[in-house]
Amino acid sequence: PSKFVIKVNWGDGKEFLEIVKDKAAVDTHMIKAKMNNAMRPWNNLYYSHFFWGYKNVKPKIYVEEFLESYKEDLNDYKVHCFNGNAKFVLVCEERSTKKEMNKTFLDTDWNVLPFGRKDGKINTSVLKPDNFSKMLMIAECLAKPFPFVRVDFYSVKNKLYVGEMTFHPGCGWESFYPEKWNRIIGDMLILPKEKILEE
């Protein structure tokens, strides 16, 4: 197609991603050089950010469908699931159009929660997508095998797309504010008991 997205499976950020809006107008050599660099071993998130889950990942380049919305930027709906249950959602808005994006946490009834992140503003009037209940259902189906996973969605023209599943957002370093919410949210996670193998 004339519009698509190219990215690698072990990196994070603009240096590992190329958004092509007009294939006829792109610098093919620049894109190839960028992707070749992104495939270098030192760009694996294990080495750059101590993201242990990426250590043994075989690098691949993906070409994905370009998702277009009625507005310029897509909202990113990040459903946080603990032990298979969706507990809250983070909505990221205006990711590429503003210097500081909106980062709003809501419960599963779409009530704004009393905490946030220092790197984002809270939008108390964030709109609930029509397919939100379906989003939660899919997130919980995908989350069933895991103690914790964040399932990210895009809703485009009332169709849902899973963007990614992440098991340690922000490498586990992102904090909630006010500070007390780090403990409250941490207590939502119940780790499985250690399995003792019988000889």
Secondary structure, 3 states (H helix, E strand, C coil): CCCEEEEECCCCCHHHEEEECCHHHCCHHHHHHHHHHHCCHHHCHHHHHCCHHHCCCCCCEEEEECCCCCCCCCCEEEEEEECCEEEEEEEEECCCCCCCCEEEEEECCCCECCCECCCCECCCCCCCCCCHHHHHHHHHHHHCCCCEEEEEEEEECCEEEEEEEECCHHHHCCCCECCHHHHHHHCCCCCCCCCCCCC
